[in-house]
Amino acid sequence: MEEKSKMVLGKKNYIFIIIGCLVVLLGFILMSGGGSENPNIFNEEELFSFRRITLAPFMVILGYGLVLFGIMKKQQ
């Protein structure tokens, strides 16, 4: 009575989850930075750039969506 070990999710599901995690990581990397050598200088253009305010949060939300899709997708 040999039982085959069955994976909880399929191969495509795990691929979606891994890609989603990488997209979330990329989003957080895009959000980072903006430090200044002199704490008395405030660089508004660098801190409130399109990349940090719009693109990075969109990437994080997209990544979480891919992870959720990978978990919820039915196997075929």
PyMOL Python script that loads the backbone (N, CA, C, O; Angstrom):
from pymol import cmd

cmd.read_pdbstr("""\
ATOM      1  N   MET A   1       0.827  -1.186   0.000  1.00  0.00           N
ATOM      2  CA  MET A   1       0.000   0.000   0.000  1.00  0.00           C
ATOM      3  C   MET A   1       0.868   1.245   0.000  1.00  0.00           C
ATOM      4  O   MET A   1       1.054   1.912   1.018  1.00  0.00           O
ATOM      5  N   GLU A   2       1.375   1.520  -1.148  1.00  0.00           N
ATOM      6  CA  GLU A   2       2.183   2.726  -1.295  1.00  0.00           C
ATOM      7  C   GLU A   2       1.301   3.908  -1.627  1.00  0.00           C
ATOM      8  O   GLU A   2       0.454   3.834  -2.517  1.00  0.00           O
ATOM      9  N   GLU A   3       1.501   4.987  -0.918  1.00  0.00           N
ATOM     10  CA  GLU A   3       0.753   6.213  -1.197  1.00  0.00           C
ATOM     11  C   GLU A   3       1.683   7.210  -1.866  1.00  0.00           C
ATOM     12  O   GLU A   3       2.817   7.417  -1.433  1.00  0.00           O
ATOM     13  N   LYS A   4       1.189   7.812  -2.914  1.00  0.00           N
ATOM     14  CA  LYS A   4       1.972   8.851  -3.573  1.00  0.00           C
ATOM     15  C   LYS A   4       1.846  10.134  -2.767  1.00  0.00           C
ATOM     16  O   LYS A   4       0.762  10.488  -2.304  1.00  0.00           O
ATOM     17  N   SER A   5       2.953  10.813  -2.608  1.00  0.00           N
ATOM     18  CA  SER A   5       2.884  12.099  -1.901  1.00  0.00           C
ATOM     19  C   SER A   5       2.302  13.133  -2.860  1.00  0.00           C
ATOM     20  O   SER A   5       2.836  13.373  -3.943  1.00  0.00           O
ATOM     21  N   LYS A   6       1.211  13.728  -2.440  1.00  0.00           N
ATOM     22  CA  LYS A   6       0.530  14.705  -3.284  1.00  0.00           C
ATOM     23  C   LYS A   6       0.851  16.104  -2.801  1.00  0.00           C
ATOM     24  O   LYS A   6       0.846  16.382  -1.602  1.00  0.00           O
ATOM     25  N   MET A   7       1.127  16.968  -3.741  1.00  0.00           N
ATOM     26  CA  MET A   7       1.360  18.368  -3.406  1.00  0.00           C
ATOM     27  C   MET A   7       0.015  19.036  -3.165  1.00  0.00           C
ATOM     28  O   MET A   7      -0.981  18.706  -3.809  1.00  0.00           O
ATOM     29  N   VAL A   8       0.002  19.966  -2.243  1.00  0.00           N
ATOM     30  CA  VAL A   8      -1.235  20.673  -1.933  1.00  0.00           C
ATOM     31  C   VAL A   8      -1.656  21.536  -3.115  1.00  0.00           C
ATOM     32  O   VAL A   8      -2.835  21.592  -3.462  1.00  0.00           O
ATOM     33  N   LEU A   9      -0.699  22.202  -3.723  1.00  0.00           N
ATOM     34  CA  LEU A   9      -0.967  23.054  -4.882  1.00  0.00           C
ATOM     35  C   LEU A   9      -0.208  22.503  -6.084  1.00  0.00           C
ATOM     36  O   LEU A   9       0.745  21.739  -5.936  1.00  0.00           O
ATOM     37  N   GLY A  10      -0.640  22.896  -7.257  1.00  0.00           N
ATOM     38  CA  GLY A  10       0.019  22.447  -8.478  1.00  0.00           C
ATOM     39  C   GLY A  10       1.269  23.260  -8.784  1.00  0.00           C
ATOM     40  O   GLY A  10       1.568  24.244  -8.108  1.00  0.00           O
ATOM     41  N   LYS A  11       1.990  22.835  -9.807  1.00  0.00           N
ATOM     42  CA  LYS A  11       3.231  23.498 -10.202  1.00  0.00           C
ATOM     43  C   LYS A  11       2.982  24.943 -10.620  1.00  0.00           C
ATOM     44  O   LYS A  11       3.745  25.835 -10.249  1.00  0.00           O
ATOM     45  N   LYS A  12       1.912  25.184 -11.397  1.00  0.00           N
ATOM     46  CA  LYS A  12       1.603  26.545 -11.834  1.00  0.00           C
ATOM     47  C   LYS A  12       1.263  27.446 -10.646  1.00  0.00           C
ATOM     48  O   LYS A  12       1.598  28.630 -10.638  1.00  0.00           O
ATOM     49  N   ASN A  13       0.596  26.870  -9.644  1.00  0.00           N
ATOM     50  CA  ASN A  13       0.260  27.655  -8.459  1.00  0.00           C
ATOM     51  C   ASN A  13       1.531  28.147  -7.764  1.00  0.00           C
ATOM     52  O   ASN A  13       1.633  29.315  -7.388  1.00  0.00           O
ATOM     53  N   TYR A  14       2.486  27.250  -7.600  1.00  0.00           N
ATOM     54  CA  TYR A  14       3.735  27.635  -6.948  1.00  0.00           C
ATOM     55  C   TYR A  14       4.507  28.656  -7.782  1.00  0.00           C
ATOM     56  O   TYR A  14       5.169  29.534  -7.228  1.00  0.00           O
ATOM     57  N   ILE A  15       4.428  28.550  -9.082  1.00  0.00           N
ATOM     58  CA  ILE A  15       5.096  29.532  -9.943  1.00  0.00           C
ATOM     59  C   ILE A  15       4.477  30.913  -9.748  1.00  0.00           C
ATOM     60  O   ILE A  15       5.194  31.908  -9.643  1.00  0.00           O
ATOM     61  N   PHE A  16       3.124  30.975  -9.700  1.00  0.00           N
ATOM     62  CA  PHE A  16       2.461  32.255  -9.450  1.00  0.00           C
ATOM     63  C   PHE A  16       2.848  32.820  -8.086  1.00  0.00           C
ATOM     64  O   PHE A  16       3.063  34.025  -7.956  1.00  0.00           O
ATOM     65  N   ILE A  17       2.938  31.968  -7.075  1.00  0.00           N
ATOM     66  CA  ILE A  17       3.292  32.431  -5.731  1.00  0.00           C
ATOM     67  C   ILE A  17       4.718  32.971  -5.707  1.00  0.00           C
ATOM     68  O   ILE A  17       4.971  34.018  -5.110  1.00  0.00           O
ATOM     69  N   ILE A  18       5.640  32.279  -6.341  1.00  0.00           N
ATOM     70  CA  ILE A  18       7.038  32.731  -6.363  1.00  0.00           C
ATOM     71  C   ILE A  18       7.168  34.037  -7.136  1.00  0.00           C
ATOM     72  O   ILE A  18       7.861  34.952  -6.692  1.00  0.00           O
ATOM     73  N   ILE A  19       6.507  34.131  -8.290  1.00  0.00           N
ATOM     74  CA  ILE A  19       6.559  35.376  -9.070  1.00  0.00           C
ATOM     75  C   ILE A  19       5.944  36.520  -8.272  1.00  0.00           C
ATOM     76  O   ILE A  19       6.469  37.633  -8.279  1.00  0.00           O
ATOM     77  N   GLY A  20       4.836  36.254  -7.586  1.00  0.00           N
ATOM     78  CA  GLY A  20       4.205  37.279  -6.753  1.00  0.00           C
ATOM     79  C   GLY A  20       5.124  37.764  -5.649  1.00  0.00           C
ATOM     80  O   GLY A  20       5.198  38.964  -5.386  1.00  0.00           O
ATOM     81  N   CYS A  21       5.827  36.844  -4.997  1.00  0.00           N
ATOM     82  CA  CYS A  21       6.771  37.237  -3.942  1.00  0.00           C
ATOM     83  C   CYS A  21       7.905  38.086  -4.510  1.00  0.00           C
ATOM     84  O   CYS A  21       8.338  39.050  -3.878  1.00  0.00           O
ATOM     85  N   LEU A  22       8.380  37.736  -5.687  1.00  0.00           N
ATOM     86  CA  LEU A  22       9.444  38.525  -6.316  1.00  0.00           C
ATOM     87  C   LEU A  22       8.956  39.920  -6.698  1.00  0.00           C
ATOM     88  O   LEU A  22       9.705  40.890  -6.579  1.00  0.00           O
ATOM     89  N   VAL A  23       7.710  40.030  -7.154  1.00  0.00           N
ATOM     90  CA  VAL A  23       7.152  41.342  -7.504  1.00  0.00           C
ATOM     91  C   VAL A  23       6.983  42.196  -6.247  1.00  0.00           C
ATOM     92  O   VAL A  23       7.243  43.399  -6.279  1.00  0.00           O
ATOM     93  N   VAL A  24       6.546  41.583  -5.135  1.00  0.00           N
ATOM     94  CA  VAL A  24       6.438  42.315  -3.866  1.00  0.00           C
ATOM     95  C   VAL A  24       7.813  42.802  -3.429  1.00  0.00           C
ATOM     96  O   VAL A  24       7.963  43.952  -3.016  1.00  0.00           O
ATOM     97  N   LEU A  25       8.809  41.940  -3.518  1.00  0.00           N
ATOM     98  CA  LEU A  25      10.171  42.322  -3.148  1.00  0.00           C
ATOM     99  C   LEU A  25      10.675  43.463  -4.020  1.00  0.00           C
ATOM    100  O   LEU A  25      11.301  44.397  -3.517  1.00  0.00           O
ATOM    101  N   LEU A  26      10.410  43.399  -5.317  1.00  0.00           N
ATOM    102  CA  LEU A  26      10.801  44.476  -6.226  1.00  0.00           C
ATOM    103  C   LEU A  26      10.108  45.782  -5.846  1.00  0.00           C
ATOM    104  O   LEU A  26      10.726  46.845  -5.894  1.00  0.00           O
ATOM    105  N   GLY A  27       8.834  45.710  -5.470  1.00  0.00           N
ATOM    106  CA  GLY A  27       8.106  46.908  -5.046  1.00  0.00           C
ATOM    107  C   GLY A  27       8.731  47.555  -3.826  1.00  0.00           C
ATOM    108  O   GLY A  27       8.859  48.777  -3.765  1.00  0.00           O
ATOM    109  N   PHE A  28       9.123  46.735  -2.846  1.00  0.00           N
ATOM    110  CA  PHE A  28       9.749  47.298  -1.652  1.00  0.00           C
ATOM    111  C   PHE A  28      11.138  47.854  -1.955  1.00  0.00           C
ATOM    112  O   PHE A  28      11.555  48.840  -1.347  1.00  0.00           O
ATOM    113  N   ILE A  29      11.852  47.236  -2.882  1.00  0.00           N
ATOM    114  CA  ILE A  29      13.159  47.773  -3.283  1.00  0.00           C
ATOM    115  C   ILE A  29      12.981  49.123  -3.967  1.00  0.00           C
ATOM    116  O   ILE A  29      13.758  50.049  -3.730  1.00  0.00           O
ATOM    117  N   LEU A  30      11.952  49.239  -4.822  1.00  0.00           N
ATOM    118  CA  LEU A  30      11.690  50.519  -5.487  1.00  0.00           C
ATOM    119  C   LEU A  30      11.292  51.607  -4.487  1.00  0.00           C
ATOM    120  O   LEU A  30      11.544  52.789  -4.722  1.00  0.00           O
ATOM    121  N   MET A  31      10.674  51.212  -3.381  1.00  0.00           N
ATOM    122  CA  MET A  31      10.252  52.183  -2.370  1.00  0.00           C
ATOM    123  C   MET A  31      11.417  52.686  -1.519  1.00  0.00           C
ATOM    124  O   MET A  31      11.337  53.771  -0.943  1.00  0.00           O
ATOM    125  N   SER A  32      12.478  51.923  -1.436  1.00  0.00           N
ATOM    126  CA  SER A  32      13.568  52.264  -0.525  1.00  0.00           C
ATOM    127  C   SER A  32      14.441  53.382  -1.084  1.00  0.00           C
ATOM    128  O   SER A  32      14.299  53.790  -2.237  1.00  0.00           O
ATOM    129  N   GLY A  33      15.329  53.857  -0.255  1.00  0.00           N
ATOM    130  CA  GLY A  33      16.269  54.897  -0.664  1.00  0.00           C
ATOM    131  C   GLY A  33      15.800  56.276  -0.294  1.00  0.00           C
ATOM    132  O   GLY A  33      14.886  56.439   0.514  1.00  0.00           O
ATOM    133  N   GLY A  34      16.417  57.251  -0.876  1.00  0.00           N
ATOM    134  CA  GLY A  34      16.036  58.633  -0.628  1.00  0.00           C
ATOM    135  C   GLY A  34      16.750  59.261   0.543  1.00  0.00           C
ATOM    136  O   GLY A  34      16.375  60.344   0.995  1.00  0.00           O
ATOM    137  N   GLY A  35      17.770  58.597   1.038  1.00  0.00           N
ATOM    138  CA  GLY A  35      18.515  59.154   2.156  1.00  0.00           C
ATOM    139  C   GLY A  35      19.384  60.320   1.724  1.00  0.00           C
ATOM    140  O   GLY A  35      19.731  60.459   0.551  1.00  0.00           O
ATOM    141  N   SER A  36      19.724  61.142   2.678  1.00  0.00           N
ATOM    142  CA  SER A  36      20.545  62.308   2.392  1.00  0.00           C
ATOM    143  C   SER A  36      21.752  62.306   3.320  1.00  0.00           C
ATOM    144  O   SER A  36      21.654  61.892   4.476  1.00  0.00           O
ATOM    145  N   GLU A  37      22.880  62.764   2.817  1.00  0.00           N
ATOM    146  CA  GLU A  37      24.086  62.863   3.639  1.00  0.00           C
ATOM    147  C   GLU A  37      23.915  63.905   4.735  1.00  0.00           C
ATOM    148  O   GLU A  37      24.366  63.716   5.865  1.00  0.00           O
ATOM    149  N   ASN A  38      23.260  65.002   4.387  1.00  0.00           N
ATOM    150  CA  ASN A  38      23.046  66.092   5.331  1.00  0.00           C
ATOM    151  C   ASN A  38      21.597  66.037   5.820  1.00  0.00           C
ATOM    152  O   ASN A  38      20.680  66.195   5.014  1.00  0.00           O
ATOM    153  N   PRO A  39      21.365  65.816   7.122  1.00  0.00           N
ATOM    154  CA  PRO A  39      19.985  65.724   7.615  1.00  0.00           C
ATOM    155  C   PRO A  39      19.232  67.052   7.573  1.00  0.00           C
ATOM    156  O   PRO A  39      18.015  67.066   7.758  1.00  0.00           O
ATOM    157  N   ASN A  40      19.915  68.158   7.337  1.00  0.00           N
ATOM    158  CA  ASN A  40      19.260  69.467   7.275  1.00  0.00           C
ATOM    159  C   ASN A  40      18.695  69.775   5.890  1.00  0.00           C
ATOM    160  O   ASN A  40      17.973  70.758   5.719  1.00  0.00           O
ATOM    161  N   ILE A  41      19.017  68.944   4.904  1.00  0.00           N
ATOM    162  CA  ILE A  41      18.548  69.170   3.537  1.00  0.00           C
ATOM    163  C   ILE A  41      17.416  68.190   3.243  1.00  0.00           C
ATOM    164  O   ILE A  41      17.555  66.985   3.452  1.00  0.00           O
ATOM    165  N   PHE A  42      16.296  68.720   2.756  1.00  0.00           N
ATOM    166  CA  PHE A  42      15.137  67.902   2.404  1.00  0.00           C
ATOM    167  C   PHE A  42      14.945  67.959   0.897  1.00  0.00           C
ATOM    168  O   PHE A  42      14.614  69.009   0.346  1.00  0.00           O
ATOM    169  N   ASN A  43      15.153  66.831   0.234  1.00  0.00           N
ATOM    170  CA  ASN A  43      15.018  66.755  -1.214  1.00  0.00           C
ATOM    171  C   ASN A  43      13.622  66.224  -1.549  1.00  0.00           C
ATOM    172  O   ASN A  43      13.396  65.014  -1.572  1.00  0.00           O
ATOM    173  N   GLU A  44      12.704  67.131  -1.804  1.00  0.00           N
ATOM    174  CA  GLU A  44      11.305  66.768  -2.042  1.00  0.00           C
ATOM    175  C   GLU A  44      11.118  65.985  -3.335  1.00  0.00           C
ATOM    176  O   GLU A  44      10.307  65.060  -3.380  1.00  0.00           O
ATOM    177  N   GLU A  45      11.851  66.339  -4.384  1.00  0.00           N
ATOM    178  CA  GLU A  45      11.696  65.663  -5.671  1.00  0.00           C
ATOM    179  C   GLU A  45      12.089  64.190  -5.581  1.00  0.00           C
ATOM    180  O   GLU A  45      11.464  63.338  -6.213  1.00  0.00           O
ATOM    181  N   GLU A  46      13.112  63.894  -4.803  1.00  0.00           N
ATOM    182  CA  GLU A  46      13.561  62.509  -4.684  1.00  0.00           C
ATOM    183  C   GLU A  46      12.617  61.698  -3.804  1.00  0.00           C
ATOM    184  O   GLU A  46      12.327  60.541  -4.108  1.00  0.00           O
ATOM    185  N   LEU A  47      12.149  62.282  -2.741  1.00  0.00           N
ATOM    186  CA  LEU A  47      11.293  61.558  -1.806  1.00  0.00           C
ATOM    187  C   LEU A  47       9.899  61.317  -2.369  1.00  0.00           C
ATOM    188  O   LEU A  47       9.349  60.227  -2.210  1.00  0.00           O
ATOM    189  N   PHE A  48       9.327  62.312  -3.019  1.00  0.00           N
ATOM    190  CA  PHE A  48       7.969  62.201  -3.545  1.00  0.00           C
ATOM    191  C   PHE A  48       7.968  61.951  -5.053  1.00  0.00           C
ATOM    192  O   PHE A  48       7.158  62.526  -5.780  1.00  0.00           O
ATOM    193  N   SER A  49       8.856  61.112  -5.510  1.00  0.00           N
ATOM    194  CA  SER A  49       8.942  60.819  -6.942  1.00  0.00           C
ATOM    195  C   SER A  49       7.852  59.823  -7.352  1.00  0.00           C
ATOM    196  O   SER A  49       7.253  59.153  -6.511  1.00  0.00           O
ATOM    197  N   PHE A  50       7.614  59.743  -8.650  1.00  0.00           N
ATOM    198  CA  PHE A  50       6.625  58.808  -9.199  1.00  0.00           C
ATOM    199  C   PHE A  50       6.945  57.378  -8.792  1.00  0.00           C
ATOM    200  O   PHE A  50       6.045  56.593  -8.491  1.00  0.00           O
ATOM    201  N   ARG A  51       8.224  57.045  -8.785  1.00  0.00           N
ATOM    202  CA  ARG A  51       8.646  55.680  -8.470  1.00  0.00           C
ATOM    203  C   ARG A  51       8.244  55.276  -7.059  1.00  0.00           C
ATOM    204  O   ARG A  51       7.764  54.162  -6.851  1.00  0.00           O
ATOM    205  N   ARG A  52       8.430  56.159  -6.092  1.00  0.00           N
ATOM    206  CA  ARG A  52       8.142  55.821  -4.698  1.00  0.00           C
ATOM    207  C   ARG A  52       6.679  55.974  -4.319  1.00  0.00           C
ATOM    208  O   ARG A  52       6.181  55.222  -3.481  1.00  0.00           O
ATOM    209  N   ILE A  53       5.987  56.922  -4.913  1.00  0.00           N
ATOM    210  CA  ILE A  53       4.613  57.211  -4.513  1.00  0.00           C
ATOM    211  C   ILE A  53       3.601  56.390  -5.313  1.00  0.00           C
ATOM    212  O   ILE A  53       2.556  56.027  -4.774  1.00  0.00           O
ATOM    213  N   THR A  54       3.879  56.091  -6.569  1.00  0.00           N
ATOM    214  CA  THR A  54       2.889  55.430  -7.417  1.00  0.00           C
ATOM    215  C   THR A  54       3.328  54.034  -7.848  1.00  0.00           C
ATOM    216  O   THR A  54       2.603  53.062  -7.630  1.00  0.00           O
ATOM    217  N   LEU A  55       4.492  53.927  -8.449  1.00  0.00           N
ATOM    218  CA  LEU A  55       4.922  52.664  -9.047  1.00  0.00           C
ATOM    219  C   LEU A  55       5.172  51.578  -7.999  1.00  0.00           C
ATOM    220  O   LEU A  55       4.684  50.457  -8.149  1.00  0.00           O
ATOM    221  N   ALA A  56       5.915  51.888  -6.955  1.00  0.00           N
ATOM    222  CA  ALA A  56       6.268  50.877  -5.958  1.00  0.00           C
ATOM    223  C   ALA A  56       5.046  50.320  -5.224  1.00  0.00           C
ATOM    224  O   ALA A  56       4.936  49.099  -5.104  1.00  0.00           O
ATOM    225  N   PRO A  57       4.121  51.153  -4.727  1.00  0.00           N
ATOM    226  CA  PRO A  57       2.927  50.572  -4.088  1.00  0.00           C
ATOM    227  C   PRO A  57       2.078  49.742  -5.055  1.00  0.00           C
ATOM    228  O   PRO A  57       1.492  48.734  -4.659  1.00  0.00           O
ATOM    229  N   PHE A  58       2.011  50.163  -6.324  1.00  0.00           N
ATOM    230  CA  PHE A  58       1.279  49.377  -7.322  1.00  0.00           C
ATOM    231  C   PHE A  58       1.923  48.004  -7.498  1.00  0.00           C
ATOM    232  O   PHE A  58       1.219  47.001  -7.610  1.00  0.00           O
ATOM    233  N   MET A  59       3.252  47.953  -7.523  1.00  0.00           N
ATOM    234  CA  MET A  59       3.956  46.679  -7.661  1.00  0.00           C
ATOM    235  C   MET A  59       3.696  45.771  -6.460  1.00  0.00           C
ATOM    236  O   MET A  59       3.518  44.564  -6.619  1.00  0.00           O
ATOM    237  N   VAL A  60       3.674  46.350  -5.266  1.00  0.00           N
ATOM    238  CA  VAL A  60       3.426  45.553  -4.062  1.00  0.00           C
ATOM    239  C   VAL A  60       2.014  44.968  -4.102  1.00  0.00           C
ATOM    240  O   VAL A  60       1.826  43.784  -3.826  1.00  0.00           O
ATOM    241  N   ILE A  61       1.031  45.788  -4.443  1.00  0.00           N
ATOM    242  CA  ILE A  61      -0.352  45.304  -4.509  1.00  0.00           C
ATOM    243  C   ILE A  61      -0.497  44.249  -5.612  1.00  0.00           C
ATOM    244  O   ILE A  61      -1.183  43.245  -5.421  1.00  0.00           O
ATOM    245  N   LEU A  62       0.141  44.473  -6.756  1.00  0.00           N
ATOM    246  CA  LEU A  62       0.113  43.492  -7.838  1.00  0.00           C
ATOM    247  C   LEU A  62       0.742  42.169  -7.393  1.00  0.00           C
ATOM    248  O   LEU A  62       0.228  41.097  -7.709  1.00  0.00           O
ATOM    249  N   GLY A  63       1.846  42.248  -6.665  1.00  0.00           N
ATOM    250  CA  GLY A  63       2.504  41.038  -6.173  1.00  0.00           C
ATOM    251  C   GLY A  63       1.635  40.264  -5.201  1.00  0.00           C
ATOM    252  O   GLY A  63       1.546  39.039  -5.280  1.00  0.00           O
ATOM    253  N   TYR A  64       0.987  40.980  -4.277  1.00  0.00           N
ATOM    254  CA  TYR A  64       0.080  40.306  -3.345  1.00  0.00           C
ATOM    255  C   TYR A  64      -1.099  39.687  -4.092  1.00  0.00           C
ATOM    256  O   TYR A  64      -1.579  38.618  -3.717  1.00  0.00           O
ATOM    257  N   GLY A  65      -1.563  40.352  -5.144  1.00  0.00           N
ATOM    258  CA  GLY A  65      -2.636  39.790  -5.957  1.00  0.00           C
ATOM    259  C   GLY A  65      -2.206  38.503  -6.648  1.00  0.00           C
ATOM    260  O   GLY A  65      -2.979  37.548  -6.725  1.00  0.00           O
ATOM    261  N   LEU A  66      -0.967  38.474  -7.152  1.00  0.00           N
ATOM    262  CA  LEU A  66      -0.457  37.256  -7.786  1.00  0.00           C
ATOM    263  C   LEU A  66      -0.326  36.115  -6.785  1.00  0.00           C
ATOM    264  O   LEU A  66      -0.625  34.966  -7.108  1.00  0.00           O
ATOM    265  N   VAL A  67       0.121  36.430  -5.573  1.00  0.00           N
ATOM    266  CA  VAL A  67       0.223  35.399  -4.539  1.00  0.00           C
ATOM    267  C   VAL A  67      -1.165  34.853  -4.212  1.00  0.00           C
ATOM    268  O   VAL A  67      -1.350  33.639  -4.120  1.00  0.00           O
ATOM    269  N   LEU A  68      -2.129  35.736  -4.037  1.00  0.00           N
ATOM    270  CA  LEU A  68      -3.496  35.311  -3.739  1.00  0.00           C
ATOM    271  C   LEU A  68      -4.067  34.480  -4.891  1.00  0.00           C
ATOM    272  O   LEU A  68      -4.731  33.470  -4.660  1.00  0.00           O
ATOM    273  N   PHE A  69      -3.811  34.905  -6.120  1.00  0.00           N
ATOM    274  CA  PHE A  69      -4.274  34.148  -7.286  1.00  0.00           C
ATOM    275  C   PHE A  69      -3.633  32.760  -7.314  1.00  0.00           C
ATOM    276  O   PHE A  69      -4.298  31.770  -7.617  1.00  0.00           O
ATOM    277  N   GLY A  70      -2.344  32.695  -6.997  1.00  0.00           N
ATOM    278  CA  GLY A  70      -1.657  31.407  -6.978  1.00  0.00           C
ATOM    279  C   GLY A  70      -2.204  30.469  -5.921  1.00  0.00           C
ATOM    280  O   GLY A  70      -2.208  29.253  -6.113  1.00  0.00           O
ATOM    281  N   ILE A  71      -2.662  31.013  -4.816  1.00  0.00           N
ATOM    282  CA  ILE A  71      -3.238  30.180  -3.763  1.00  0.00           C
ATOM    283  C   ILE A  71      -4.648  29.727  -4.133  1.00  0.00           C
ATOM    284  O   ILE A  71      -5.017  28.579  -3.885  1.00  0.00           O
ATOM    285  N   MET A  72      -5.431  30.619  -4.720  1.00  0.00           N
ATOM    286  CA  MET A  72      -6.842  30.334  -4.978  1.00  0.00           C
ATOM    287  C   MET A  72      -7.100  29.587  -6.288  1.00  0.00           C
ATOM    288  O   MET A  72      -8.168  28.993  -6.446  1.00  0.00           O
ATOM    289  N   LYS A  73      -6.160  29.599  -7.224  1.00  0.00           N
ATOM    290  CA  LYS A  73      -6.367  28.976  -8.542  1.00  0.00           C
ATOM    291  C   LYS A  73      -6.538  27.466  -8.382  1.00  0.00           C
ATOM    292  O   LYS A  73      -5.778  26.811  -7.669  1.00  0.00           O
ATOM    293  N   LYS A  74      -7.550  26.930  -9.060  1.00  0.00           N
ATOM    294  CA  LYS A  74      -7.796  25.490  -9.006  1.00  0.00           C
ATOM    295  C   LYS A  74      -6.772  24.745  -9.849  1.00  0.00           C
ATOM    296  O   LYS A  74      -6.304  25.237 -10.876  1.00  0.00           O
ATOM    297  N   GLN A  75      -6.442  23.553  -9.389  1.00  0.00           N
ATOM    298  CA  GLN A  75      -5.560  22.694 -10.174  1.00  0.00           C
ATOM    299  C   GLN A  75      -6.345  22.073 -11.316  1.00  0.00           C
ATOM    300  O   GLN A  75      -7.564  21.921 -11.240  1.00  0.00           O
ATOM    301  N   GLN A  76      -5.639  21.722 -12.360  1.00  0.00           N
ATOM    302  CA  GLN A  76      -6.323  21.093 -13.498  1.00  0.00           C
ATOM    303  C   GLN A  76      -5.944  19.647 -13.619  1.00  0.00           C
ATOM    304  O   GLN A  76      -6.423  18.957 -14.519  1.00  0.00           O
TER     305      GLN A  76
END
""", "prot")
cmd.dss("prot")
cmd.show_as("cartoon", "prot")
cmd.util.cbc("prot")
cmd.orient("prot")
